[in-house]
Amino acid sequence: MKRILITAIVLFSMLAANAQTDTTKVEQYCQVIAAPGLLSNRVSITIDFGEERSFWRDNRLKTEAGKIKRFNTIVDALNYMGREGWIFMNAFPVRMGETDRYHFAFKKLFPRTEMQQ
């Protein structure tokens, strides 16, 4: 009887120790930048997640199939961000020479356990 009781206590304590997971959330931010394309009427969309940029590495957003994600318009890019769970915060233009670039700031909550150190 003692053996069964001790086994039950040990198993229960192991389950209780496993149940304590970190459920805190961390806000992360990103920026969608829309700039006029060179020598065309199209708009170039860049999404900055704050990752390190490198000339040697392609940081462009890709689909699940591995193809580069292309957007038809600024609204298409903003709708994509909404579908991915990002929350719009602010928009502002930045004048660069004769053209304006439009910046759209977003935020999203992520579980702390998903964040890279």
Phi and psi in degrees as a GROMACS rama.xvg file:
@    title "Ramachandran Plot"
@    xaxis  label "Phi"
@    yaxis  label "Psi"
@TYPE xy
-62.0387  -39.1047  LYS-2
-62.8754  -42.3844  ARG-3
-65.87  -42.4999  ILE-4
-63.7154  -44.4168  LEU-5
-65.524  -41.7176  ILE-6
-61.5393  -43.0034  THR-7
-63.7017  -41.5081  ALA-8
-64.7187  -43.5836  ILE-9
-63.0653  -45.0572  VAL-10
-63.5238  -41.9585  LEU-11
-63.7525  -41.5589  PHE-12
-66.8821  -33.2932  SER-13
-67.3078  -40.5923  MET-14
-66.2359  -41.0401  LEU-15
-65.422  -37.4307  ALA-16
-68.0921  -34.3202  ALA-17
-72.3989  -25.6125  ASN-18
-74.2356  -11.5107  ALA-19
-91.2278  84.4154  GLN-20
-106.115  155.277  THR-21
-77.6788  113.042  ASP-22
-107.135  10.3091  THR-23
-70.3925  150.953  THR-24
-112.718  150.273  LYS-25
-124.775  132.584  VAL-26
-78.2694  134.36  GLU-27
-123.62  150.649  GLN-28
-122.643  153.642  TYR-29
-147.71  168.3  CYS-30
-136.404  130.415  GLN-31
-99.8613  125.999  VAL-32
-116.324  124.098  ILE-33
-112.146  120.576  ALA-34
-128.075  147.118  ALA-35
-64.9034  140.499  PRO-36
-71.1539  156.637  GLY-37
-74.9597  127.309  LEU-38
54.8807  33.057  LEU-39
-153.803  171.571  SER-40
-89.8297  -3.76123  ASN-41
-75.8602  164.116  ARG-42
-114.58  136.871  VAL-43
-94.0722  125.505  SER-44
-109.192  127.582  ILE-45
-123.428  135.796  THR-46
-114.157  119.906  ILE-47
-103.88  110.401  ASP-48
-95.2404  3.72696  PHE-49
88.546  7.89587  GLY-50
-76.5618  161.092  GLU-51
-68.8954  133.076  GLU-52
-95.143  143.578  ARG-53
-142.189  141.269  SER-54
-66.1199  -28.2311  PHE-55
-88.8859  -12.4596  TRP-56
-120.18  137.264  ARG-57
-86.3887  111.205  ASP-58
-99.0075  10.4726  ASN-59
-67.2361  148.645  ARG-60
-66.0418  133.46  LEU-61
-122.294  153.885  LYS-62
-78.3093  174.997  THR-63
-63.6652  -25.1319  GLU-64
-80.7103  -5.5  ALA-65
92.89  1.53211  GLY-66
-86.8954  152.516  LYS-67
-65.5199  130.465  ILE-68
-75.4375  124.079  LYS-69
-114.158  144.151  ARG-70
-116.255  139.819  PHE-71
-75.0915  -41.5368  ASN-72
-144.817  175.681  THR-73
-62.1282  -41.6557  ILE-74
-63.2006  -36.3721  VAL-75
-60.1031  -43.4041  ASP-76
-66.2691  -41.8874  ALA-77
-65.7282  -39.8417  LEU-78
-64.2978  -38.683  ASN-79
-59.7954  -45.6035  TYR-80
-62.2745  -40.1024  MET-81
-63.53  -41.8013  GLY-82
-64.0375  -30.084  ARG-83
-82.8062  0.376213  GLU-84
94.0227  5.16261  GLY-85
-78.8386  141.734  TRP-86
-106.702  126.12  ILE-87
-65.9888  135.862  PHE-88
-113.937  -50.1539  MET-89
-160.415  155.256  ASN-90
-135.751  143.267  ALA-91
-156.067  145.6  PHE-92
-88.8663  150.906  PRO-93
-127.948  121.399  VAL-94
-81.1111  126.346  ARG-95
-128.577  98.52  MET-96
68.5301  -120.567  GLY-97
-95.2955  -3.56701  GLU-98
-119.506  158.209  THR-99
-106.865  139.777  ASP-100
-109.091  137.128  ARG-101
-105.553  128.841  TYR-102
-111.283  132.607  HIS-103
-122.113  119.838  PHE-104
-96.2189  137.412  ALA-105
-130.908  158.631  PHE-106
-139.021  158.786  LYS-107
-154.078  143.814  LYS-108
-90.3641  132.188  LEU-109
-123.913  144.593  PHE-110
-61.6699  139.485  PRO-111
-56.8547  -31.5242  ARG-112
-68.2399  -21.2483  THR-113
-84.7095  -13.4019  GLU-114
-79.2445  139.834  MET-115
-83.6797  146.213  GLN-116
